[in-house]
Amino acid sequence: MITIETNHGDIVVELFEDDAPQSCANFRQYAEDGFFDDTIFHRVISNFMIQGGGMTEDLAQKKTRAPIRNEAANGRKNVRGTLAMARTAQVDSATSQFFINLRDNGFLDHGGRDYGYAVFGEVSDGMDVVDAIAGVETGHRAGHDDVPLESVVIRKIRIGE
């Protein structure tokens, strides 16, 4: 069990270890290293997704490990409540950032518009917290759009507690 402790409440996550082993190992390692401590959900788009795991409250990008291979072809779909690896336009560019789907986002699946975004887990408890985060007021800050005006902080990600 994984718990994402935020300043809005806890989000409990189940990882899809068999379907996305590299993405899950990557996420676990960042969590075990304390990398996610005091990062923020820096991109919140209502009726789409919330994204975090790589920026501090002042929107500074944290230094990450090397990117991992994209596991979007694992058969998992970007449906409401699933976690997926965020990436750039380059297919194998995911590092620490992840997002939680707020609705079914089939266009992000493998083979849709491009290679897709690797789904590696799902929320098992705390979708009310995810939905509360989705409802925060956002704006433009430090060159970024859709940034919560009041920080949504990931205090810590706990494994097996």
C-alpha positions in Angstrom: 0.0 0.0 0.0 1.2 3.5 -0.9 -0.1 6.6 0.9 0.3 10.0 -0.7 0.0 12.4 2.3 -1.1 15.9 1.1 -2.2 19.0 2.9 -5.7 18.2 1.6 -5.7 14.6 3.0 -4.4 11.2 2.2 -4.6 9.3 -1.1 -4.1 5.6 -0.9 -2.7 3.9 -4.1 -2.3 0.4 -5.3 0.5 -0.1 -7.8 0.2 -2.4 -10.9 3.6 -4.1 -10.2 3.0 -6.9 -12.8 1.8 -4.6 -15.6 4.3 -1.7 -15.1 7.3 -3.1 -13.2 9.7 -0.4 -14.2 7.3 2.5 -13.6 6.4 1.0 -10.2 10.0 0.5 -9.2 10.9 4.0 -10.3 8.0 5.5 -8.2 8.8 3.4 -5.2 12.5 4.4 -5.3 11.6 8.1 -5.5 9.3 7.6 -2.5 11.8 5.7 -0.5 14.5 8.4 -1.2 12.1 11.1 0.2 12.2 12.8 -3.2 8.5 13.6 -3.2 8.6 15.2 0.3 7.3 18.8 0.1 6.8 18.7 -3.6 3.5 20.0 -5.0 0.7 19.1 -7.4 1.8 21.9 -9.8 -0.7 21.3 -12.6 -4.4 20.9 -11.9 -6.9 20.8 -14.7 -10.5 20.2 -13.7 -12.2 17.3 -15.5 -8.8 16.1 -16.8 -6.0 15.4 -14.3 -3.8 16.6 -11.4 0.0 16.3 -11.9 2.8 16.4 -9.4 6.0 14.8 -8.2 8.7 17.0 -9.4 8.5 20.7 -8.4 8.8 22.5 -5.1 6.4 25.2 -3.9 8.4 27.9 -5.7 8.0 25.9 -8.9 11.7 24.9 -9.0 12.2 21.6 -10.9 13.9 19.0 -8.7 16.9 17.1 -10.2 15.8 13.6 -11.1 17.4 10.3 -12.0 17.6 9.2 -15.7 14.3 8.7 -17.6 12.7 5.3 -17.8 11.2 3.2 -20.6 7.6 4.0 -21.4 5.3 1.1 -20.4 2.1 2.5 -22.0 1.7 -0.7 -24.1 0.9 -2.7 -20.9 -2.8 -2.8 -21.6 -3.8 -0.5 -18.7 -6.1 2.4 -19.6 -6.1 6.0 -18.4 -9.4 5.9 -16.6 -10.7 7.9 -13.7 -8.6 7.3 -10.6 -5.5 5.8 -12.3 -2.0 7.1 -11.9 0.2 7.5 -15.0 3.7 8.6 -15.7 4.0 12.2 -17.0 6.5 12.7 -19.8 7.6 15.2 -22.5 6.9 14.7 -26.2 9.8 12.2 -26.2 8.3 8.7 -25.6 10.9 7.4 -23.0 11.2 10.6 -21.0 9.3 9.9 -17.7 11.2 10.5 -14.5 9.5 11.5 -11.2 6.3 13.3 -12.3 3.0 11.5 -12.3 -0.6 12.4 -12.7 -4.0 11.1 -11.5 -6.8 11.0 -14.1 -9.9 12.8 -13.0 -12.0 11.1 -15.8 -11.5 8.5 -18.5 -8.8 10.0 -20.8 -8.7 7.4 -23.6 -6.8 9.7 -25.8 -3.8 9.2 -23.5 -3.8 5.5 -24.0 -1.2 3.6 -26.0 -1.9 3.8 -29.7 -4.3 6.7 -29.5 -2.7 9.9 -30.7 0.8 8.7 -30.0 2.6 6.0 -27.9 0.6 7.0 -24.8 1.2 7.5 -21.1 2.0 4.5 -18.9 -0.6 3.7 -16.3 1.1 2.2 -13.2 -1.5 2.4 -10.4 -4.9 3.4 -9.2 -6.4 5.2 -6.2 -8.0 2.7 -3.8 -9.0 5.2 -1.2 -9.1 9.0 -1.2 -10.7 10.0 -4.5 -12.6 12.6 -2.5 -9.2 14.1 -1.7 -8.2 13.9 -5.4 -11.6 15.6 -6.4 -11.0 18.3 -3.7 -7.6 19.0 -5.2 -9.2 19.1 -8.7 -11.5 21.9 -7.5 -8.8 24.3 -6.2 -8.5 27.7 -7.9 -5.6 27.8 -10.4 -3.8 30.5 -12.5 -0.6 31.4 -14.2 2.6 31.5 -12.2 6.3 31.5 -13.0 5.7 30.6 -16.6 3.3 27.8 -15.8 -0.4 27.5 -16.4 -3.0 25.7 -14.3 -1.0 26.1 -11.1 -3.0 26.1 -7.8 -3.0 29.6 -6.3 -2.6 28.0 -2.9 -0.1 25.2 -2.9 -1.3 21.6 -2.9 1.6 20.0 -1.1 2.7 16.4 -1.2 4.1 16.2 2.3 5.3 12.6 2.0 4.7 9.4 0.1 4.7 6.4 2.5 5.2 2.8 1.4 3.5 -0.1 3.3 2.2 1.9 6.2 
